[in-house]
């Protein structure tokens, strides 16, 4: 197996496993706070965001983050909500089969991106209810921060 195939398999597993029993505004605050706390402890220059299609539930721009990170968050979040999959998974699937989301003008790169860091929040029996997004690091590191925080919430 190659690196893309291995990464794709891991991202598919994450997608299947990251399902919460419930998710409300309090949970959104907990998830966002958890992400922001880890980022502050590690001095990571990121923006942390948790939102639904209707609006933002948590947003923090931490030291070192820029306005560009806010734009990346908007694009990543929009993509994950539209396709109900993490942007890392979408990007890796596309890479695996040689597909370009933007080649045929299907998606506007000003509004969407498949850079990692946006992970849908799924609730058992309901589906995707929100998206948690981080921007400021590499795509893989942004994605992993969100996955780790979701796994912590699931464990508690």
C-alpha positions in Angstrom: 0.0 0.0 0.0 1.2 3.5 -0.7 1.0 6.6 1.6 -2.2 7.9 0.0 -4.0 4.6 0.3 -2.9 4.2 4.0 -4.0 7.8 4.8 -7.3 7.3 3.0 -8.0 4.1 5.0 -7.3 6.0 8.3 -9.5 9.0 7.3 -12.3 6.6 6.3 -12.1 4.9 9.7 -12.2 8.3 11.5 -15.2 9.2 9.4 -17.0 6.1 10.6 -15.9 6.2 14.2 -16.4 9.9 15.0 -20.1 9.8 15.9 -21.4 11.4 19.1 -24.5 10.5 21.1 -25.6 14.1 21.2 -24.4 17.6 20.3 -25.9 20.9 21.5 -24.6 24.4 22.1 -23.0 23.4 25.3 -21.2 20.6 23.5 -20.1 23.0 20.8 -18.6 25.3 23.4 -16.9 22.3 25.1 -15.4 21.2 21.8 -14.3 24.7 20.8 -12.9 25.4 24.2 -11.0 22.1 24.2 -9.4 22.9 20.8 -8.5 26.4 21.8 -7.1 25.3 25.1 -4.8 22.7 23.4 -3.7 25.3 20.9 -2.9 27.9 23.6 -0.9 25.3 25.6 1.1 24.5 22.5 1.3 28.1 21.3 -0.3 27.1 18.0 -1.2 30.1 15.8 -4.7 28.9 14.8 -8.3 29.8 14.4 -10.8 27.4 16.0 -14.4 27.4 14.8 -17.5 25.3 15.5 -20.6 26.0 13.4 -23.8 24.7 12.0 -25.3 25.6 8.6 -27.3 28.3 10.4 -24.3 30.0 12.1 -21.2 30.1 14.3 -21.4 28.5 17.8 -17.8 29.0 18.8 -14.9 31.0 17.3 -11.5 31.9 18.6 -8.6 33.5 16.8 -5.5 32.7 18.8 -2.2 34.6 19.0 -0.3 34.3 15.7 -3.4 33.6 13.6 -4.3 35.9 10.8 -7.3 37.0 8.9 -6.3 34.6 6.2 -7.0 31.8 8.7 -10.5 33.0 9.1 -11.0 32.8 5.3 -9.6 29.3 5.3 -12.0 28.3 8.1 -15.0 29.7 6.1 -14.0 27.7 3.0 -13.1 24.5 4.8 -16.3 24.6 6.9 -18.5 25.3 3.8 -16.9 22.2 2.1 -17.3 19.8 5.0 -20.9 20.9 5.5 -21.8 20.6 1.8 -20.3 17.1 1.4 -20.8 15.8 5.0 -17.2 14.6 5.1 -13.9 16.0 6.4 -12.0 18.1 4.1 -8.9 15.9 4.6 -11.0 12.8 3.5 -12.4 14.7 0.5 -8.9 15.8 -0.5 -7.3 12.4 -0.1 -10.1 10.7 -2.0 -9.6 13.1 -4.8 -5.9 12.6 -4.8 -6.3 8.8 -4.7 -8.3 8.8 -7.9 -6.7 11.8 -9.6 -9.8 14.0 -9.4 -9.7 17.8 -9.1 -12.7 19.4 -7.4 -12.0 22.7 -9.1 -10.9 21.7 -12.6 -14.3 21.8 -14.3 -15.5 24.8 -12.4 -17.8 22.6 -10.3 -16.7 24.3 -7.1 -15.5 27.9 -6.7 -12.1 28.0 -5.0 -13.0 31.3 -3.5 -15.8 29.6 -1.5 -14.5 26.0 -1.1 -11.3 24.1 -0.3 -10.3 20.5 0.4 -7.5 21.5 2.6 -7.6 19.5 5.8 -8.9 20.8 9.1 -12.8 20.7 8.9 -14.4 17.7 10.4 -18.2 17.1 10.5 -19.8 16.6 13.8 -22.1 13.6 13.5 -24.8 12.5 15.9 -25.9 8.9 16.0 -29.3 8.5 14.4 -29.3 12.1 13.2 -26.3 12.7 10.9 -24.1 15.8 10.4 -25.2 18.6 12.7 -22.2 20.9 12.7 -18.5 21.2 11.7 -15.4 21.8 13.8 -12.6 23.5 11.9 -9.0 24.5 12.6 -6.8 26.6 10.4 -3.2 27.7 10.8 -1.1 24.6 10.7 -0.5 22.0 8.0 -3.7 20.4 6.6 -2.8 17.2 8.4 -2.1 18.9 11.7 -5.3 21.0 11.5 -7.3 17.8 10.9 -5.6 15.8 13.6 -6.3 18.5 16.3 -10.0 18.3 15.5 -10.1 14.5 15.4 -8.2 14.3 18.8 -10.7 16.7 20.4 -13.7 14.8 19.1 -12.2 11.6 20.4 -11.7 13.2 23.8 -15.3 14.4 23.9 -16.5 10.9 22.9 -14.5 9.3 25.7 -16.1 11.5 28.4 
